[in-house]
């Protein structure tokens, strides 16, 4: 018989530091390599603690945002006879969408777009069916170009007006009144990716297979691609990526080709794949060439952030490392929007804690249930005495 005793099982802790808050405030803290190295891949062991105990949180990876840039211009020149409007930018501007502010209603036409004299869109239909269906389209989408000048030409011979009172009549309406045009792009903002250099832990050559193997211990740092740093400058090799949780059992992931040439000035030493694993092995096919020297690899990590709601005058710390725990589920992640404001926090130094595992004490059956056995004995004794007394009364 054994009895379990509760104890702390988390071996690591990091305090969280952020500016003082006066009301419940969303806090964002970037995870670091020490957390990656000592936590589970799905963060099931991570627990956030405040003064009042365990707190809700969520972890979300960074996604590069698209920032919409717009410029609204009126035409700098208008060739009425040819239906051509020209717009000039003070400096080159990325354009991929054009919205036309058209005063006319109940019409359709087709439009050409030129960027610095080059045709980029031909016979795009624009229309307004206000009286018929209420639907209109004044938006022109073009392949993204960096333009100093944009020309818009609408085809006079294809411009028609519709009037409900003349249901079967299409009246020619040569000219459109385009009051202005809004030019826009949605440029992707580059993320602030983290880079971690991992030295080669072990390398070997298999002469029979004509292969070279290189092993790297990545300590569970997540990444979306890796750069291989070669000592040599001229080569082209096929290879294979293998992954492992323990450095002994390997699983094949994918093939790759890496090359570099000082003659053509061309180079590709990046392997694109996402993983969070403890060991990586690269196997290169040398054929009859000399083995290459790989000094290290560089992992490119998309940042992940811990989010939680902080209360005034309260301190918070993150506990992690017990990978036997199950992943918690909190509602906070579904309540927070990407546009919600937050304050940034930072993690303190890694603290290693004294881990007290659940202890099982060996105790005897009688020791474990002595109170229950005592009560049972008393009940039996009362029962026996009652039986004897009943027997005596019956004889009398």
N, C-alpha and C positions, 0 to 999 in steps of 0.2 A: 504494500500500500504506500502511496506517495502523495504529498500535498504541494501544489505550486505556489510560490511566493512571487508577487509582482515586483518588478525592478525596471530601471531604465536600461534600454538596449541600444540607444543611439550613440555611436562612438565619436561623432563629430558635431561641432557647433560653430556657427559664425554669427556674431552680432551684426545688426543692421543699423547704420547711422544715416540720419536724414535731418533736414532742418525742422525746427519746432513747428508744429501745426496747431491751429486754434479750433479746428473743427474736423470731423471725420474726413480724411483726405486719401485719395488713391496714391500709392507709392509704387514706383518702378525701380527695380534693382537688377542690374545685369549679372547673370550667372557667370562664374569664373571657372578656370580649369581645375581648381581644387574641388569644386562642387561636382564638376563632370567626372573627375577621377574617382570620387568616393561615393557616388550615388548611383542608383539604378537607372537603366536606360529610359524607363518610363516614369521616373521620379516617384515611384510608389513609396519610397522610404522617407521622402521629404516631409517635415512637419514644421509649421510656423508657430512659435510660442510668444504670447504676450503675458502681461501680468495676470490676466484672468484665465490663462490656460491656452489650449490649442485654438488657433485662429484660421479662418478660411483664406484661401489664396488660389491663384492659378498661374500657370507658366505658359508663356506664349512666345514663339519665335518671331524675330523681326521680319517684316515683309516690306521691301522697297515700295515707296508710295509713288503715285503718279501725280505730279503737280500740273494743273491746267493753267497755261499762260494764254492770255487773250489780248488782242489789239483791235479796237474798233476804229475803222477809218472811213472817211468819205473819199470819193474818187478825186484824184488830182487832175484827171482829164476824162472827158466823155465825148466819144465819137458817136453822135446820135445817128448818123446815116448808116453806120455799120454795127450799131448796138454794142459798142466796146467801151468798157470802163477800165481805167488803169489806176492802181493803188501803189504808192511808194512808201517804203519803210525807211526810217532814219538810219537804221543799221540792219543787216541781214537777220531775218526772223524765221524760225521753224514754223512751217504751216502744214497742217494735215487735215484741218477742217475749216470750211468757210460757211458762215451763216449770212444769208442775204436778207437785209431789212427791206422788204418790198411793200410798197404802198398799195399796189393793185390787188384786186380780188377777182375770183372766178376766171382763171386763165390757166394756160399751160404753155410751156416753152421748152427749149433745150439749150444747154449752156456748154461752152468750151472754156477751159482754164489754162492760162499760160504762166509759167514761172520763169522770169527773166528771158522771155521770148521763146521758151521751150514748151510745147504742148504737153500737159500732164493729165488732162482730163478732157474727154471728147463726148459731146452730145449727152450730157447728164440731164435727165428730165427734171424740171421743177414745175410745180403746179399749186393752185389754190382752188379747191372745190367747195368754197364756203357755203354757197346756196344749195349745192347738191348733197354733199356728204359731211361737210365741215372739216375735211382732211386737207392738209397742205404739206408740202415739202420744199423748204427753202435752203436745205443743208447740202453742201457739196463736200464729199470726202475724196481726198487726193493722197497719193503716196507722199510721205513726209519729205518736204524739200526745204532748204534754207534759201529764202528768196529775198532779194532786194526790191523786186517789183512783181506784182501780180496783175495780170490782165484777165478780165472776165468778158466773154463775148456771148451774147444770147442771139439766137438765130431769128431774125425778123420774119422770115418766111414760115417759121414753125411756131410763131407766137399767135395764139388764138384766145378769144374771150368767150365765156359761156354765160348765158343769161337764161334763167329758168323760164321767163315769160316767152322766150323764143326757143322752145324745147328742141327743135330740130334744126336750129340755125347756129352756125359758127361764124361769128363776126371777126374779121381780121382786126387785130389791134397791134400795130407794128411795134409800139414802144412800151417799155416797162419803166416804172419809176422806182429805181433802186436807190433808196436814201442813204444807205451805208452798208458796210460789210464788216463782219466780225471774224477775224482770223485767229485760230487757236491751235495749240498743240498740247499733248499730255505727256510731257517728258518724264521719264522714270528717274527718280532720284536714287543715286547709287547708295547702297547701304554701307555702313561703317563696319566692314567685315574684320574679324579678328584673324590673325595669322600666328601659327605656332610651328616652330621648327622642331622636328623630331630626328635625332641622329640615328644612323643605322646601328641597330643592336647586334646584328649577326649577318654575315654573308658567307656564301659557299658556292663552289663550282662543281657541277656534275659533268665531267669530261665525256662520259659515255653518251649522255643525253644532249650534250652541248648547250647546257643551260646554266644560268647564274641565278641564285636566290638571295633575296635581301629581306630581312625581317625587321619590323619597326614596332616598338611598344608605344601605342598612342594613348593609353590610359583613359579610354572611353571619351576622348574629346570629340564631339560631333563635328562633322565637316561636310561641305557640299562638293569640294574638289580638292585635289592635292597636286602640288608641283614637285617634280623629281629633280634634285640638284646633282648633276653629273660633273665629274672632274674633266671628262673628255669633251671635245667640241664638235667632232664629226662622227656621226653614227646614224643608223636607222634600225631600230630593233622592234620586233613583235614581242608581246609579253602577255602575262595573265596575272590578275589580282586574286589573291586568296585572303579570306578573313578567318579569325579564330578568337574564341573567348579565353582560351587558356594557353595558347602558344604551342599546342601539341596537335590538336585535331583541327584540320583546315577545311574550309568550304570554298570551292571555286566560285568566283563572282562574275568576272567578265574579262574579255581580251582588250588589248590596247596596242597602239603603235606610237612610239616616241622617236623623234629625230632632231638633229641639229646639223647645220652646215655653215661653216665659215665662208664657203665659196658663194653660195646663193643668199647668205644672210637670212635664211629661214630657220625656224625653230618651233618645235612643239614638245614641251615636256610636262604638259598638264594631263591628268587623268580625271575625267568627270564622273563622279558617282557620290552618293550621299550615304553616310554610315556613322554609327557610333559603336565602336568595337574596341577591344583592348589590344589586338595584334593585327598587323597587316603584313602580308608577304607578297613581294613582287618577284615574279619569275620571268627572266628575259631569255629569249631564244637567240643564242650567239651565232648559230650556224658555224662557219669556220673562222669567225672573227674573234679577236681577243675579248675577254670579259671586260665589262665597263665598271668603273668605280662610282658608286653612289654614296656621297657623303651624308646626305640627309634628305628628308622630304619636308615640305611645308604644307600644313593643313590650313584651309581657308574655311572659317567658321562663321555661319550666319548667327548673330547674337540671339540668345534667348533671355527672356526677362521674367522675373518673379513680380507679380502684382498682388497687393493686398491693401485693405482699407485700414489706415492707421488712425487711432484715436489720440486726442491731446494728452500729454504727460504720460505716455506709455512707451515702454521699451520693448523691442522685438528682437528675436533671434531665430535663426534657422537651424534645425537639428536634422541630421541625415546620416546614412551609412548602414542602417539595419535593413538589409535587403530581404528579410523574411516578412516584412510588413506588407499589408495590402494597400493598394492605392486609394486614397480618400477621394470623395466627391463633394465638391462645394458648389454653391449656386452663384458665387461672385462672378465667375467668368461669363455667365450668361447675362449679367446685369450691366457689364461694362462695355461701352462702345469704343471703337478705335479713336474717336474724336474727343473722348473725355479727357480733361486736363489731369495732370499728375505731377508729383514732385519726385525728383530722382534721389535715390538712396545708394549707399555703397556698403559692401560687406567688409567686416573687420577681418582680423587675422583668424586663421583656422585654429580651433582649439580641439585638442584630443581629450576625450572624456574617459573617465573610469567607467567601463561598461560592466554593469551587474546583470548577469544573465538570470533567467528564471531558474531558481534553485529547486530541486526536488529533494525533500527530506524524507528519509526512510523512517517510517513509524509503524509500530505494530497495529494490528487490527483492533485490539482491545484499547490501545492508547488513543487511536483515532476516533473511536466511537464509545468512549467510556461513559459519557453523559447519557447517551441513548441506551446503553446496556444497563446502567443504574436504574433508569426509569422503568425499563422492561422488567428488571428483577423485582422492583417494588410492586409492579402490577401483578406479577406471578404470585408473589407472596400474599398479596391481598386476596387474590383468587383462591389460593389454597386455604387460607384461613376462613374465607366465606364458605367454601365447600365443607370444611370440617364442622363449622358451626351449624350449617343446614342439616348435616347428618345427625348431630346430637339432638337437635330439636325434633327431628323426625322420629327418633327412638323414644324420646320422652312422650 
